[in-house]
Amino acid sequence: MDFPWIIKKYFIESVTPELQFERAHRYFGIKTGLSRSCGITLQFKYLINTRFIYQLSDKFYRDMWFNDMWPYSASLSSYTLKSLSVGMFLNYGRSINYYSTPLSLGYSLYPDFWFDYNFGPLSARLKYNWYLFWAEEFGEWIYNQKTYELNFSYTFTRFMSFRVIGQYNSSNKNLLIAPLFSFTPTPLTLFYLGANHNFNNETPLDIGGYEHTKSQIFLKIQYLFRR
């Protein structure tokens, strides 16, 4: 889409509209779902992007039809700085309440934020998301989960790297620390050595209060023999 010169120079670079129609079937032509969506993507100056989507869907699940489900979603990301990027995603809508018996419809809200930093071979990502689900009244949560994640990685060469992930889940009060060393000289030759360490604590900021619950260490080696 073309814009007046003054807008294109100082504000918007491009606009991309979207329109999508999907119909799902089982075998023998049994209809299981219908989805209609529309959206728009805006590309701004300085590598700033935003996207808005509205969807209306019907779904057949466990011998029941759920009609007029309508999620709204929006995203915003910025890659203006060379070593720093930030972004957010927000989804709000009406969807199936899988926690009810019998199944019914409810409402969900899902905000997600991320922050990336890259400096040479070192990169870091800080991520936070929050998932809320309720039936009728906002605040009477059926499901309420927050997730905090910190990811560090260091690339020694294009074949060798190390990364460690730390993630805290508020629903099960679990802290996961997962280091991984990888060596992949070719796409079909690889060496992975990693571990998953789980800790439990009701108070995430109480560093000394974590109790170790379990650990898993794994090793994967793959080599392609050529004739």
N, C-alpha and C positions, 0 to 999 in steps of 0.2 A: 504494500500500500504506500502510495507516495504522499508526502506531506508538504505543506508550504515550507519554503526555504528556511524561515526563521525558526520553525519548530524543529526541523531536522537538524539544524546546525547546533542548537543549544540543548535539545531535550531528547527526543525520541529518534532512534535509528530505524526501527522496523516494528511492524505489528503483524502477528500471525493468528488469524482466526481458526477455530477448530470446530468441527461438527462430526459426530460419530454415532452410528446406529449399530447395535449388536443384538443378535438373536441366538440363544444357545439351545442345543438339542441333545437328547440322548440318542441311542441307537433306535432305529425304526422311526425316526422323525418325531419323537415325543418332546414337546417344547418344555424347557426347564428354566428359561430366563429371557428377559428382554431388558435392554439397556439403551438409553438415549442420553447423550451428553453434548454439551457445547462449552467452549472455552476461548480464551484469548491469551496470547503471549506477547509481552512488550519487551523490546530490547532497547535499553537506554544507553546513553553515553557512558563511557568509563566502565564498560563491562558489568553493568547492572541489569539484571533480568527479573521479571515478575510474571507470574502466570495465575490465571483464575479459571476454575472449572466448576460447572454445575452438572450434576448427573441425576437422572430419574430412572429407577430400575424396579423390575419385578423379578422375584426369584421363587422357584419351586424347591422346597427343602423339607425332607422327611414327611412327604405326602401332604404338604401344606403350601399354599401360595401366599407369599408376602408381597403386597403391592405398595406402590408409591413410597419407596425408599429414596431419600434425596440427600446425598452428601454434597456439601460445598467444600471446596478446597482452594487454598491460595499458597503460593510460595514466592519467596524473595531471596535473591542471592546476589552477592557482590564480589567481584574479582578485581577490584580497582587497583589494589596494592599488589606488587609482585609476589611478596612472601606471605600475604595474609588474605584470607577469604572468609566470609561469614554468610550464613544463610538461615532461613526459617521456613517452616512448613506448618500450615494450620488446616485441620479438617474438622468440620462440624456437620452432623447429619442424623438422619433417622435410619436405623439398621436393626437387624435381628438381635433380640435379647436371648443369647444362648444359655443364660443362667436361669431362665424361668421354665416352669413346667405347668401347663404346656408352653411351647415357645410363643413369644409375642414380639412386639416391636418396642424399641426404646430409642434413646438418644445418646450419641457419643461425641466427645470432644477430644481432639488429639493435637496439641501443640508440640513442635519439635524444633530445637535450635542447635546449630553446630558452628564451630569455630575452628578453622584450619590454619596452621602455621608451618611454613616450609623454609628451611635455611640450609642450603646445600644438601648434604646427605641426610640431615635430620628433619623429621616431620612430626607434627603433633596434632591431634584432633581432640577437642573437648565437645561433648555432645550431651544434651539433656532433652528428655521427652516425658510427657505426662499423658496418661490415658485415663479418661473418665467415662463412665457409662451410668445412666440413670433411666428410670422408667417414665416418671411423670414430672416430679418436682426436682428442679435443679438444686443440687446440694444433698439430696438423698441418694448417695452413691451406691450402686450395685457393685461397681468395680472402680478402684482408685489405685493406680500404679504410677510411680515415678521411677525413672531410670537415669542414672548418671554414668557417663562413660568417659574415660581418658585413655587415649591411644598414642603410644610413642613408637616410632620406628626409625631405624638407622640403616642406611644402605652402604655397605662396604664397597661392593663392586656391583655391576649389573647382574651378577650371578649370585651374590651373597648378601643376605640382609638379616636383621634382627628386629623383632617387634614385641611389645608387651601391651596387653590390654587390661585395664582395671575397670570393672563395672559393678555398680551397686544397684540392687533391685529392691524397692521399698515394699513390694507385696510379700516376698518371702524373707526379707531382711538379710539377703545374701550378698556377699562381696566376692566377686570372681577376679582372680589375677591369673592371666594366661600369657606366659612368655613363649616365643616361638623363634627358633633359628632355622633358616632355610637356605639351601644351596641348590640352584637349578642351572647347571651349565648348558642344558638343552631342554626343550619343552618336554621330552620324554625321559630325561634323566634327572632325578631329583633326590634330595635328602632333607627330611624334616625331623627336627627334634624339638619337642615342646612339652608343656605341662599345663594342667588346669588345677588351680588351688582355690578351694572354697572356704569362706569364713562367714560366721553368722554374728550379727549384732543388732539389737533393737535400736541403738542410737548410732547413726552412721558417723557422726563427728567425734565419737569417743574412740580414739585410735587404740587405746590400750584395752578396750573391752571386747575385741573380736576374738571369737573362739573358732579354732580350726576344725572343720567338719570332715573334709575329705580332699584327697589329691589324686590326680591322674597324670601319669607320664606316658608319652607315646613317641614312637619312632617309626618313620616311614622311609623306605628306600626303594627307589625304582630305577632300573637300568634297562636300556634297550639294546639287546644283542642283535648285531647285524651279521648277515651271512656274507 
